[in-house]
Amino acid sequence: MAKRKETLGHLELDVLRYVADHHPITVREVGAHFADAAGLARTTVLTVMQRLREKGYLRRRQRGSVQEYSPTIDKAELLQGIVADFVDASLGGKVSPFVAYLTKSAELTKEEVRKLEQLLQRIEAREAEGNS
């Protein structure tokens, strides 16, 4: 299995998220989206997708006369890894500054608040198991 811990640039992340939302997808389709959205050339998108494939984030499959791309991990796992990398690199592994940001700056929906409460309950249950 290819390595997955290499850092992703902003454009790589944008392309990977788009592919994760629309896979299987061709370079032509991804290129058309980014040409409209960001004015990028198809060759630029192709280069980014090749880099993502080399880093182990995308797989390519021949279907008829075209090659289709899909992510090697699901979007939830991708986003979890991005957040983990951010917490480790930017916050020294501490999540409390991130949670403090959410309570002050972010506009959370009721559904997001409910999910955060569920996560907190799971953390508390895990800690209780560890202390027994």
Secondary structure, DSSP 8 states (H G I E B T S, - for coil): -----S---HHHHHHHHHHHHH-SEEHHHHHHHHHHHH---HHHHHHHHHHHHHTTSEEEEEETTEEEEEESS-HHHHHHHHHHHHHHHHHTT--HHHHHHHHHT----HHHHHHHHHHHHHHHHHHHHHH-
